[in-house]
Amino acid sequence: MKYLMLRLFILLVKWMTVKMNRFFFSIWVLLLLFSCNLKNNSHKNTTISLEDQLIIALDNYEYKKACKIIQLGADKNIIYNKQPLLMYAVSKNLTNFSLFLINDNADVNIMDEDENNTLLSLAIYNKNFEIEKAIVEKGVNLNYKNKKNDDYISICIIEKDYKFLSYILLNNEIQKLFEKNKEKYLYQFIYNWNLETSDMIDVMYKENFEVFNKVPVLLIGIDNIDVLKFFINKGIDPNKKYFNPDNDEFVTPLEYAYSAEYKYTHYLGTDSKFSDESDEVKNIRKIIKFLKTKTASPHQ
């Protein structure tokens, strides 16, 4: 009987040992699986998306690195600094990065938030011909007007970007636009005159006296002696009378210049900057002196 009891006890101990080993083995397996899961989650949490990597590169001005990240598959049309990435690059005049995005088929017909600036207009503001040309070659829509009703010809004139203006005038649609609005553009040329303007007018208008005579060129250019000299040398009559909206009368350029001088020295005389020594008064008197050599003085 004692022997039987001993055998039963031994069997019970063996059984409990097996069960305990299985239990602890199960616990060990569970802990191992849990540990692996933690490692996997940790790996997932530390993986940075390509777009985030792109933004980090841009924040650090690492544009070559940004190009490589885009080549790996990052979205080239992401919004960065509240702008489409290509618009940001063009606005900052980043030539190589902009050309990379354009050649990688980023959208060239994008506009800013208030739809007042296009990608091409930003390039014109920077006078970056490489970017401008690349945008046009990618098929940008050239039929654009901003909220001031300025098209690309007007923007080029206002920004004095004559190199690009000469380039887009080769486009048939732009050429038609110019033919339709020659008078408007002549006004803009005069109001935004610089040393190169006369050459650009020669190229675009040639000897088109019909347009020159329709636009009161000598009146709207009355404060710029270079404008007056250019058009008078072109053959515009310095004695021609133009309608003066200030007093609803027709006046010659010289009469208009005298009127401007009077405003500077009398009507605006309370403003100290319009003294006899002010640049405005000196300039208009210089113009009067020039016009008197070309016309009969109204005060004679």
Buried (B, 14 or more C-beta within 10 A) or exposed (E): EEEEEEEEEEEEEEEEEEEEEEEEEEEEEEEEEEEEEEEEEEEEEEEEEBBEBBBBBBEEEBBEBBBEBBEEEBEBEBEBEEBBBBBBBBBBBBBEBBBBBBEEEBBBEBBBEEEEBBBBBBBBBBBBBEBBBBBBEBEBEBEBEBEEEBBBBBBBBBBBBBBBBEBBBEEEEBEEBBEEBBEBBBBBBBEEBEEEBBEBBEEBBEEBEEBBEEBBBBBBBBEBBEBBBBBBEBEBBBEBBBEBEEEEEEBBBBBBBBBBBEBBBEEBEEEEEBEEEBEBBEBBBEBBEBBBEBBEEBEE
